[in-house]
Amino acid sequence: MKIKRPLLLPFSPIYGAITWIRNKLFDLGVLKSQSFDVPIAAVGNLNVGGTGKTPHTIWVLNLISSKISTAVVSRGYGRKTKGYILADSNSTGEEIGDEPKEILTRFPNIQLAVAEKRVEGISNLLELTDSPKAIILDDAFQHRHVNAGLYILLSTQKEIFTEDVMLPSGNLREGKSGYKRADIIIITKCDKGLSLVDQEKIKSQINLQTYQKIGFSYFDYGNPFDKKGIETKLPKRFVLLTGIAKTDYLTDYLDHQECEFKHLSFKDHHNFSNDDYKTIGETCKANGSLTILTTCKDYARLNTEHEDLKGLEILQLPIEVKFLSGGNEIESQILSFVLG
């Protein structure tokens, strides 16, 4: 059991009771879930942050968006706007959030809406003349006002939900039993050498239900690319700039490459200030590097034209979801659900 904040442990049962009651009210129909006439898949987690929701949402989009008209609905966490927004190519990270901006940049031909109330977002999309034929809900495992037809639950290998405790002492958003709502469970950020024996131990630990499929995924990093989308090799020296929940997987990868880097780490979804840009510029000079390496998610929030970044090359490091096992079965289930 992972207790991260021991002094807050007495409050975890209170939080757990509240979420249990809420889920029970949905189960009993006291609180209503709305269904829609299009396939809706929800991607989410039980733990707070850092499970790889956006890369896996992109993986699903890669699988289905060329086969069926697809939309994504997101809350747009970290945006400076409110309410429903139907994004377009001019939408900024500040308007729709960094993760939706990253998704829209990768898939300019899909429809993407942000809305705190996912029911409103879906309803507005379905009223469009060219309404989508399938919808993905990003970070919506606990958003039970929508009755999705397929639930995809993510949990990292190193911080698996079965070993966590409730907020605020741990990182669980709801009780561990919530995993039973999932149709698909993906253990993410796995070590590439995770053996089949260890995978079976994890399956046993989860107590996989008969209706659930499970897969084990990892991140594979591609070649960095510049603002024009031109690929290049990983520089020998650079400043790594991140504002994501967990950076260990990324830094472990870079530590095994033939490069030197200084890491500037900010909190998840951090909005960069003028002082931050000054720090970034000064760090590059002190490090003897004119190159910044960052994630696609962080790039969506950066003001690349800021005075303190002039003369610096900013490269994005793309990530791709790959599977150690279970990927083919999960692909088949998603395609069968979406395409019928």
Contacts in CASP RR format, 6 or more apart in sequence:
PFRMAT RR
TARGET T0000
AUTHOR 0000-0000-0000
METHOD contacts of the structure
MODEL  1
MKIKRPLLLPFSPIYGAITWIRNKLFDLGVLKSQSFDVPIAAVGNLNVGG
TGKTPHTIWVLNLISSKISTAVVSRGYGRKTKGYILADSNSTGEEIGDEP
KEILTRFPNIQLAVAEKRVEGISNLLELTDSPKAIILDDAFQHRHVNAGL
YILLSTQKEIFTEDVMLPSGNLREGKSGYKRADIIIITKCDKGLSLVDQE
KIKSQINLQTYQKIGFSYFDYGNPFDKKGIETKLPKRFVLLTGIAKTDYL
TDYLDHQECEFKHLSFKDHHNFSNDDYKTIGETCKANGSLTILTTCKDYA
RLNTEHEDLKGLEILQLPIEVKFLSGGNEIESQILSFVLG
1 163 0 8 1.000
1 164 0 8 1.000
1 165 0 8 1.000
2 159 0 8 1.000
2 163 0 8 1.000
2 164 0 8 1.000
2 165 0 8 1.000
2 170 0 8 1.000
2 171 0 8 1.000
3 9 0 8 1.000
3 165 0 8 1.000
3 169 0 8 1.000
3 170 0 8 1.000
4 169 0 8 1.000
4 170 0 8 1.000
4 171 0 8 1.000
5 168 0 8 1.000
5 169 0 8 1.000
5 170 0 8 1.000
6 169 0 8 1.000
8 168 0 8 1.000
8 169 0 8 1.000
8 170 0 8 1.000
9 165 0 8 1.000
9 169 0 8 1.000
11 168 0 8 1.000
11 169 0 8 1.000
12 165 0 8 1.000
12 166 0 8 1.000
12 167 0 8 1.000
12 168 0 8 1.000
12 169 0 8 1.000
12 170 0 8 1.000
13 166 0 8 1.000
15 166 0 8 1.000
15 167 0 8 1.000
15 168 0 8 1.000
16 166 0 8 1.000
16 174 0 8 1.000
16 175 0 8 1.000
19 142 0 8 1.000
19 166 0 8 1.000
19 173 0 8 1.000
19 174 0 8 1.000
19 175 0 8 1.000
20 174 0 8 1.000
20 175 0 8 1.000
22 31 0 8 1.000
22 144 0 8 1.000
23 144 0 8 1.000
23 174 0 8 1.000
23 178 0 8 1.000
25 31 0 8 1.000
26 33 0 8 1.000
26 144 0 8 1.000
31 144 0 8 1.000
31 145 0 8 1.000
32 145 0 8 1.000
33 144 0 8 1.000
33 145 0 8 1.000
33 146 0 8 1.000
33 147 0 8 1.000
34 119 0 8 1.000
34 145 0 8 1.000
34 146 0 8 1.000
34 147 0 8 1.000
35 147 0 8 1.000
36 122 0 8 1.000
36 126 0 8 1.000
36 135 0 8 1.000
36 146 0 8 1.000
37 126 0 8 1.000
38 126 0 8 1.000
38 131 0 8 1.000
38 132 0 8 1.000
38 133 0 8 1.000
38 134 0 8 1.000
38 135 0 8 1.000
39 133 0 8 1.000
39 134 0 8 1.000
39 135 0 8 1.000
39 149 0 8 1.000
39 150 0 8 1.000
39 337 0 8 1.000
39 338 0 8 1.000
39 340 0 8 1.000
40 122 0 8 1.000
40 134 0 8 1.000
40 135 0 8 1.000
40 136 0 8 1.000
40 137 0 8 1.000
40 146 0 8 1.000
40 148 0 8 1.000
40 149 0 8 1.000
40 150 0 8 1.000
41 60 0 8 1.000
41 134 0 8 1.000
41 135 0 8 1.000
41 136 0 8 1.000
41 137 0 8 1.000
41 148 0 8 1.000
41 149 0 8 1.000
41 150 0 8 1.000
41 151 0 8 1.000
41 152 0 8 1.000
41 334 0 8 1.000
41 337 0 8 1.000
41 338 0 8 1.000
42 136 0 8 1.000
42 137 0 8 1.000
42 140 0 8 1.000
42 141 0 8 1.000
42 143 0 8 1.000
42 146 0 8 1.000
42 148 0 8 1.000
42 149 0 8 1.000
42 150 0 8 1.000
42 151 0 8 1.000
42 152 0 8 1.000
43 53 0 8 1.000
43 56 0 8 1.000
43 57 0 8 1.000
43 60 0 8 1.000
43 136 0 8 1.000
43 137 0 8 1.000
43 138 0 8 1.000
43 139 0 8 1.000
43 140 0 8 1.000
43 141 0 8 1.000
43 152 0 8 1.000
43 154 0 8 1.000
44 51 0 8 1.000
44 53 0 8 1.000
44 138 0 8 1.000
44 139 0 8 1.000
44 140 0 8 1.000
44 141 0 8 1.000
44 151 0 8 1.000
44 152 0 8 1.000
44 153 0 8 1.000
44 154 0 8 1.000
45 51 0 8 1.000
45 53 0 8 1.000
45 139 0 8 1.000
45 141 0 8 1.000
45 153 0 8 1.000
45 154 0 8 1.000
45 155 0 8 1.000
45 161 0 8 1.000
45 173 0 8 1.000
46 141 0 8 1.000
46 153 0 8 1.000
46 155 0 8 1.000
46 161 0 8 1.000
46 164 0 8 1.000
46 172 0 8 1.000
46 173 0 8 1.000
46 174 0 8 1.000
46 175 0 8 1.000
46 176 0 8 1.000
46 178 0 8 1.000
46 179 0 8 1.000
47 155 0 8 1.000
47 156 0 8 1.000
47 159 0 8 1.000
47 161 0 8 1.000
47 164 0 8 1.000
47 171 0 8 1.000
47 172 0 8 1.000
47 173 0 8 1.000
48 167 0 8 1.000
48 171 0 8 1.000
48 172 0 8 1.000
48 173 0 8 1.000
49 171 0 8 1.000
49 245 0 8 1.000
49 246 0 8 1.000
49 268 0 8 1.000
50 156 0 8 1.000
50 244 0 8 1.000
50 245 0 8 1.000
50 246 0 8 1.000
50 268 0 8 1.000
51 154 0 8 1.000
51 155 0 8 1.000
51 156 0 8 1.000
51 188 0 8 1.000
51 189 0 8 1.000
52 154 0 8 1.000
52 156 0 8 1.000
52 188 0 8 1.000
52 189 0 8 1.000
53 99 0 8 1.000
53 138 0 8 1.000
53 139 0 8 1.000
53 154 0 8 1.000
54 99 0 8 1.000
54 102 0 8 1.000
54 103 0 8 1.000
54 138 0 8 1.000
54 297 0 8 1.000
55 219 0 8 1.000
55 319 0 8 1.000
55 320 0 8 1.000
55 321 0 8 1.000
56 152 0 8 1.000
56 154 0 8 1.000
56 186 0 8 1.000
56 188 0 8 1.000
56 217 0 8 1.000
56 321 0 8 1.000
57 72 0 8 1.000
57 103 0 8 1.000
57 136 0 8 1.000
57 138 0 8 1.000
58 102 0 8 1.000
58 103 0 8 1.000
58 106 0 8 1.000
58 107 0 8 1.000
58 321 0 8 1.000
59 320 0 8 1.000
59 321 0 8 1.000
60 136 0 8 1.000
60 152 0 8 1.000
60 334 0 8 1.000
61 70 0 8 1.000
61 72 0 8 1.000
61 103 0 8 1.000
61 106 0 8 1.000
61 107 0 8 1.000
61 110 0 8 1.000
61 136 0 8 1.000
63 331 0 8 1.000
63 334 0 8 1.000
63 335 0 8 1.000
64 70 0 8 1.000
64 134 0 8 1.000
64 334 0 8 1.000
64 335 0 8 1.000
64 338 0 8 1.000
64 339 0 8 1.000
65 107 0 8 1.000
65 109 0 8 1.000
65 110 0 8 1.000
67 335 0 8 1.000
67 338 0 8 1.000
67 339 0 8 1.000
68 133 0 8 1.000
68 134 0 8 1.000
68 338 0 8 1.000
68 339 0 8 1.000
69 111 0 8 1.000
69 130 0 8 1.000
69 131 0 8 1.000
69 132 0 8 1.000
69 133 0 8 1.000
69 134 0 8 1.000
70 110 0 8 1.000
70 111 0 8 1.000
70 132 0 8 1.000
70 133 0 8 1.000
70 134 0 8 1.000
70 135 0 8 1.000
70 136 0 8 1.000
71 110 0 8 1.000
71 111 0 8 1.000
71 112 0 8 1.000
71 113 0 8 1.000
71 125 0 8 1.000
71 132 0 8 1.000
71 134 0 8 1.000
71 135 0 8 1.000
71 136 0 8 1.000
72 100 0 8 1.000
72 103 0 8 1.000
72 110 0 8 1.000
72 111 0 8 1.000
72 112 0 8 1.000
72 113 0 8 1.000
72 135 0 8 1.000
72 136 0 8 1.000
72 137 0 8 1.000
72 138 0 8 1.000
73 112 0 8 1.000
73 113 0 8 1.000
73 114 0 8 1.000
73 115 0 8 1.000
73 118 0 8 1.000
73 121 0 8 1.000
73 122 0 8 1.000
73 125 0 8 1.000
73 135 0 8 1.000
73 136 0 8 1.000
73 137 0 8 1.000
73 138 0 8 1.000
73 140 0 8 1.000
74 96 0 8 1.000
74 97 0 8 1.000
74 99 0 8 1.000
74 100 0 8 1.000
74 103 0 8 1.000
74 112 0 8 1.000
74 113 0 8 1.000
74 114 0 8 1.000
74 137 0 8 1.000
74 138 0 8 1.000
74 139 0 8 1.000
75 114 0 8 1.000
75 115 0 8 1.000
75 116 0 8 1.000
75 118 0 8 1.000
75 138 0 8 1.000
75 139 0 8 1.000
75 140 0 8 1.000
76 96 0 8 1.000
76 97 0 8 1.000
76 99 0 8 1.000
76 100 0 8 1.000
76 114 0 8 1.000
77 97 0 8 1.000
77 99 0 8 1.000
77 139 0 8 1.000
77 269 0 8 1.000
78 97 0 8 1.000
78 98 0 8 1.000
78 269 0 8 1.000
78 271 0 8 1.000
79 93 0 8 1.000
79 94 0 8 1.000
79 95 0 8 1.000
79 96 0 8 1.000
79 97 0 8 1.000
79 100 0 8 1.000
79 114 0 8 1.000
80 94 0 8 1.000
80 95 0 8 1.000
81 94 0 8 1.000
81 95 0 8 1.000
81 96 0 8 1.000
81 114 0 8 1.000
82 116 0 8 1.000
83 114 0 8 1.000
83 115 0 8 1.000
83 116 0 8 1.000
83 117 0 8 1.000
83 120 0 8 1.000
84 113 0 8 1.000
84 114 0 8 1.000
84 115 0 8 1.000
84 117 0 8 1.000
84 120 0 8 1.000
84 121 0 8 1.000
84 124 0 8 1.000
85 91 0 8 1.000
85 95 0 8 1.000
85 96 0 8 1.000
85 113 0 8 1.000
85 114 0 8 1.000
85 115 0 8 1.000
86 111 0 8 1.000
86 112 0 8 1.000
86 113 0 8 1.000
86 124 0 8 1.000
86 125 0 8 1.000
86 128 0 8 1.000
87 95 0 8 1.000
87 96 0 8 1.000
87 100 0 8 1.000
87 101 0 8 1.000
87 104 0 8 1.000
87 112 0 8 1.000
87 113 0 8 1.000
87 114 0 8 1.000
89 104 0 8 1.000
89 108 0 8 1.000
91 100 0 8 1.000
91 101 0 8 1.000
91 104 0 8 1.000
92 101 0 8 1.000
93 100 0 8 1.000
93 101 0 8 1.000
93 300 0 8 1.000
93 301 0 8 1.000
94 271 0 8 1.000
94 301 0 8 1.000
96 104 0 8 1.000
96 112 0 8 1.000
96 114 0 8 1.000
97 114 0 8 1.000
97 269 0 8 1.000
97 300 0 8 1.000
97 301 0 8 1.000
98 269 0 8 1.000
98 297 0 8 1.000
98 298 0 8 1.000
98 300 0 8 1.000
98 301 0 8 1.000
99 138 0 8 1.000
99 297 0 8 1.000
99 300 0 8 1.000
100 112 0 8 1.000
100 114 0 8 1.000
100 138 0 8 1.000
101 300 0 8 1.000
102 296 0 8 1.000
102 297 0 8 1.000
102 299 0 8 1.000
102 300 0 8 1.000
103 110 0 8 1.000
103 112 0 8 1.000
103 138 0 8 1.000
104 110 0 8 1.000
104 112 0 8 1.000
105 296 0 8 1.000
105 300 0 8 1.000
106 296 0 8 1.000
110 132 0 8 1.000
111 125 0 8 1.000
111 128 0 8 1.000
111 130 0 8 1.000
111 132 0 8 1.000
113 121 0 8 1.000
113 124 0 8 1.000
113 125 0 8 1.000
115 121 0 8 1.000
115 124 0 8 1.000
117 145 0 8 1.000
118 137 0 8 1.000
118 140 0 8 1.000
118 143 0 8 1.000
118 145 0 8 1.000
118 146 0 8 1.000
119 145 0 8 1.000
119 146 0 8 1.000
122 135 0 8 1.000
122 146 0 8 1.000
125 131 0 8 1.000
125 132 0 8 1.000
125 135 0 8 1.000
126 132 0 8 1.000
134 338 0 8 1.000
137 143 0 8 1.000
137 146 0 8 1.000
137 148 0 8 1.000
140 146 0 8 1.000
140 148 0 8 1.000
141 151 0 8 1.000
141 153 0 8 1.000
141 181 0 8 1.000
141 182 0 8 1.000
142 173 0 8 1.000
142 174 0 8 1.000
149 183 0 8 1.000
149 337 0 8 1.000
150 183 0 8 1.000
150 184 0 8 1.000
150 333 0 8 1.000
150 334 0 8 1.000
150 337 0 8 1.000
151 181 0 8 1.000
151 182 0 8 1.000
151 183 0 8 1.000
151 184 0 8 1.000
152 182 0 8 1.000
152 183 0 8 1.000
152 184 0 8 1.000
152 185 0 8 1.000
152 186 0 8 1.000
153 179 0 8 1.000
153 181 0 8 1.000
153 182 0 8 1.000
153 184 0 8 1.000
153 185 0 8 1.000
153 186 0 8 1.000
154 185 0 8 1.000
154 186 0 8 1.000
154 188 0 8 1.000
155 161 0 8 1.000
155 185 0 8 1.000
155 186 0 8 1.000
155 187 0 8 1.000
155 188 0 8 1.000
156 187 0 8 1.000
156 188 0 8 1.000
156 189 0 8 1.000
156 246 0 8 1.000
157 187 0 8 1.000
157 188 0 8 1.000
157 189 0 8 1.000
157 190 0 8 1.000
157 191 0 8 1.000
157 194 0 8 1.000
157 202 0 8 1.000
157 216 0 8 1.000
158 189 0 8 1.000
158 248 0 8 1.000
159 171 0 8 1.000
160 187 0 8 1.000
160 202 0 8 1.000
160 205 0 8 1.000
160 206 0 8 1.000
161 172 0 8 1.000
161 176 0 8 1.000
161 179 0 8 1.000
162 176 0 8 1.000
162 205 0 8 1.000
162 206 0 8 1.000
164 170 0 8 1.000
164 171 0 8 1.000
164 172 0 8 1.000
164 176 0 8 1.000
165 172 0 8 1.000
166 172 0 8 1.000
166 174 0 8 1.000
166 175 0 8 1.000
167 173 0 8 1.000
179 185 0 8 1.000
179 206 0 8 1.000
180 209 0 8 1.000
182 212 0 8 1.000
183 211 0 8 1.000
183 212 0 8 1.000
183 213 0 8 1.000
183 333 0 8 1.000
184 212 0 8 1.000
184 213 0 8 1.000
184 214 0 8 1.000
184 215 0 8 1.000
184 330 0 8 1.000
184 333 0 8 1.000
184 334 0 8 1.000
185 206 0 8 1.000
185 208 0 8 1.000
185 212 0 8 1.000
185 213 0 8 1.000
185 214 0 8 1.000
185 215 0 8 1.000
186 214 0 8 1.000
186 215 0 8 1.000
186 216 0 8 1.000
186 217 0 8 1.000
186 330 0 8 1.000
187 199 0 8 1.000
187 202 0 8 1.000
187 214 0 8 1.000
187 215 0 8 1.000
187 216 0 8 1.000
187 217 0 8 1.000
188 217 0 8 1.000
188 218 0 8 1.000
188 321 0 8 1.000
189 217 0 8 1.000
189 218 0 8 1.000
189 219 0 8 1.000
189 249 0 8 1.000
190 216 0 8 1.000
190 217 0 8 1.000
190 218 0 8 1.000
190 324 0 8 1.000
191 218 0 8 1.000
192 218 0 8 1.000
192 324 0 8 1.000
193 324 0 8 1.000
194 216 0 8 1.000
194 324 0 8 1.000
196 325 0 8 1.000
199 216 0 8 1.000
199 324 0 8 1.000
199 325 0 8 1.000
202 216 0 8 1.000
203 214 0 8 1.000
206 214 0 8 1.000
208 214 0 8 1.000
213 326 0 8 1.000
213 329 0 8 1.000
213 330 0 8 1.000
213 333 0 8 1.000
214 326 0 8 1.000
215 323 0 8 1.000
215 324 0 8 1.000
215 325 0 8 1.000
215 326 0 8 1.000
215 327 0 8 1.000
215 329 0 8 1.000
215 330 0 8 1.000
216 323 0 8 1.000
216 324 0 8 1.000
216 325 0 8 1.000
216 326 0 8 1.000
217 321 0 8 1.000
217 322 0 8 1.000
217 323 0 8 1.000
217 324 0 8 1.000
217 327 0 8 1.000
218 321 0 8 1.000
218 322 0 8 1.000
218 323 0 8 1.000
218 324 0 8 1.000
219 249 0 8 1.000
219 253 0 8 1.000
219 319 0 8 1.000
219 320 0 8 1.000
219 321 0 8 1.000
219 322 0 8 1.000
220 319 0 8 1.000
220 320 0 8 1.000
220 321 0 8 1.000
220 322 0 8 1.000
221 250 0 8 1.000
221 253 0 8 1.000
221 317 0 8 1.000
221 318 0 8 1.000
221 319 0 8 1.000
221 320 0 8 1.000
222 317 0 8 1.000
222 318 0 8 1.000
222 319 0 8 1.000
222 320 0 8 1.000
223 231 0 8 1.000
223 232 0 8 1.000
223 233 0 8 1.000
223 234 0 8 1.000
223 318 0 8 1.000
224 231 0 8 1.000
224 232 0 8 1.000
224 233 0 8 1.000
224 234 0 8 1.000
224 235 0 8 1.000
224 293 0 8 1.000
224 315 0 8 1.000
224 316 0 8 1.000
224 317 0 8 1.000
224 318 0 8 1.000
225 231 0 8 1.000
225 232 0 8 1.000
225 315 0 8 1.000
225 316 0 8 1.000
225 318 0 8 1.000
226 232 0 8 1.000
226 313 0 8 1.000
226 314 0 8 1.000
226 315 0 8 1.000
226 316 0 8 1.000
227 304 0 8 1.000
227 314 0 8 1.000
232 315 0 8 1.000
234 257 0 8 1.000
234 259 0 8 1.000
234 293 0 8 1.000
235 259 0 8 1.000
235 289 0 8 1.000
235 291 0 8 1.000
235 293 0 8 1.000
235 315 0 8 1.000
236 258 0 8 1.000
236 259 0 8 1.000
236 260 0 8 1.000
237 259 0 8 1.000
237 260 0 8 1.000
237 261 0 8 1.000
237 287 0 8 1.000
237 288 0 8 1.000
237 289 0 8 1.000
237 291 0 8 1.000
238 259 0 8 1.000
238 261 0 8 1.000
238 287 0 8 1.000
238 289 0 8 1.000
238 291 0 8 1.000
238 292 0 8 1.000
238 293 0 8 1.000
238 315 0 8 1.000
239 261 0 8 1.000
239 262 0 8 1.000
239 263 0 8 1.000
239 264 0 8 1.000
239 280 0 8 1.000
239 283 0 8 1.000
239 284 0 8 1.000
239 287 0 8 1.000
239 289 0 8 1.000
239 291 0 8 1.000
239 292 0 8 1.000
239 293 0 8 1.000
240 250 0 8 1.000
240 251 0 8 1.000
240 254 0 8 1.000
240 261 0 8 1.000
240 262 0 8 1.000
240 263 0 8 1.000
240 264 0 8 1.000
240 292 0 8 1.000
240 293 0 8 1.000
240 294 0 8 1.000
241 264 0 8 1.000
241 266 0 8 1.000
241 280 0 8 1.000
241 292 0 8 1.000
241 293 0 8 1.000
241 294 0 8 1.000
241 298 0 8 1.000
241 302 0 8 1.000
242 250 0 8 1.000
242 263 0 8 1.000
242 264 0 8 1.000
242 265 0 8 1.000
242 266 0 8 1.000
242 294 0 8 1.000
242 295 0 8 1.000
242 298 0 8 1.000
243 265 0 8 1.000
243 266 0 8 1.000
243 267 0 8 1.000
243 268 0 8 1.000
243 269 0 8 1.000
243 270 0 8 1.000
243 295 0 8 1.000
243 297 0 8 1.000
243 298 0 8 1.000
244 250 0 8 1.000
244 268 0 8 1.000
244 295 0 8 1.000
244 297 0 8 1.000
244 298 0 8 1.000
245 268 0 8 1.000
247 263 0 8 1.000
247 265 0 8 1.000
250 295 0 8 1.000
250 317 0 8 1.000
251 263 0 8 1.000
254 261 0 8 1.000
261 293 0 8 1.000
262 283 0 8 1.000
262 286 0 8 1.000
262 287 0 8 1.000
262 289 0 8 1.000
264 279 0 8 1.000
264 280 0 8 1.000
264 283 0 8 1.000
266 272 0 8 1.000
266 276 0 8 1.000
269 301 0 8 1.000
270 276 0 8 1.000
270 301 0 8 1.000
271 301 0 8 1.000
272 280 0 8 1.000
272 301 0 8 1.000
272 302 0 8 1.000
272 303 0 8 1.000
274 306 0 8 1.000
274 308 0 8 1.000
277 303 0 8 1.000
277 306 0 8 1.000
277 307 0 8 1.000
277 308 0 8 1.000
277 309 0 8 1.000
278 308 0 8 1.000
280 292 0 8 1.000
280 308 0 8 1.000
280 309 0 8 1.000
281 308 0 8 1.000
281 309 0 8 1.000
281 312 0 8 1.000
284 290 0 8 1.000
284 291 0 8 1.000
284 292 0 8 1.000
284 312 0 8 1.000
290 311 0 8 1.000
290 312 0 8 1.000
290 313 0 8 1.000
291 312 0 8 1.000
291 313 0 8 1.000
291 314 0 8 1.000
291 315 0 8 1.000
292 309 0 8 1.000
292 312 0 8 1.000
292 313 0 8 1.000
292 314 0 8 1.000
292 315 0 8 1.000
293 315 0 8 1.000
293 317 0 8 1.000
294 302 0 8 1.000
294 314 0 8 1.000
294 315 0 8 1.000
294 316 0 8 1.000
294 317 0 8 1.000
295 316 0 8 1.000
295 317 0 8 1.000
295 319 0 8 1.000
296 316 0 8 1.000
296 317 0 8 1.000
296 318 0 8 1.000
296 319 0 8 1.000
299 314 0 8 1.000
299 316 0 8 1.000
302 309 0 8 1.000
302 314 0 8 1.000
303 309 0 8 1.000
304 314 0 8 1.000
323 330 0 8 1.000
END
